[in-house]
Structures are given as C-alpha cells and as structure tokens.
Amino acid sequence: MTLEERIAGSKTSIFKAVFPSTTNHYDTLFGGTAMHMMDEVAFITATRFSRQKMVTVSSDRIDFKQPIPAGTIVELVGHVIHVGNTSLKVSVEIYIEQMYAEGRELAIHGEFTFVALDENKKPTRVIK
C-alpha cells in the first residue's frame, strides 16, 4: 500500500448532535468539549493510519472560526497531513449543519501531533 493510499484510508468522519448539556451560558458548544471531540477524531485517524498505539503529544493550533450553537449537527473530519519517523500530524475540521436546512460551514480547524509507541511505551516507527 502506498503512503497516499494509507492516508486516504485513514480519513475519519464522525457526526454528532450538539445538545444543551454540551453548551455554555451563550448556548454554544464549550470550547473544551470541541477540543475533546477533535482529539478523539485525531486519535482514531492516527490509529487507523498506523494500526499501532498512538498518543497525543501536542495540539499545534486550534482556530475557532465561529460558535457552534445548540441544536445543530456537527461533522468532525480528520485526515493525516504529515508523516514523520515516529510521529504524524492530523488535521481536524468541525463543520456545522443546521438540522432543518441545507448547507454547512467550517467552524473550527485544528492540528494534532501523535507519536507511535512500542510495547515498552517508547517511540517507534509510525510505518512498520
């Protein structure tokens, strides 16, 4: 399998509904909750790419472009954007969809770096 095929095969997309229990006093998604969801999608993407134990080592940048209101649907999309020796970088985007209208908008974009670990919890090659 080529690197491009491996990257394409690891793309991850998850949909969630934004319920009031996940919102702040402005009735929009908590930033920390969004970051939690993004890290989870990034982890799944990294694991699908490497099929090894992966751990988050950094979130390089998270841009909150617009608030995510309660009562909307969000799609989280993760894809590998860089592969190193023992680490890889995953880009995650969150898109907002209104429940009862067409269209979607980019709300948040972030990048997460992961390291592959061996059985002794030491960094190992991402691609074996």
C-alpha angles and dihedrals in degrees: 000000000000123000090249091053091048092051092048091048093053097054107125129201125183129177125209137174117234107231126187091253089069097048136091130229089285089060091245130118114281110251091228091052090051090050091049091052091046093051090050092052090045090052092050090048093049092047093048089051098047103022087214138102107289130186131191112247100172147357101218101192137348118192117196102203098173139354120267110226126214113260096042133109119238129200117204114201122190127187135167112251102173136022122198132172099278100000142052136191125229126198116211126192128187117207125193122222124184110232095230103030137062126253138047138227135207108249106167136015126187143162127220130191121213134189125210115232130205126217089281092053091251123133113271136178113292092217116044 
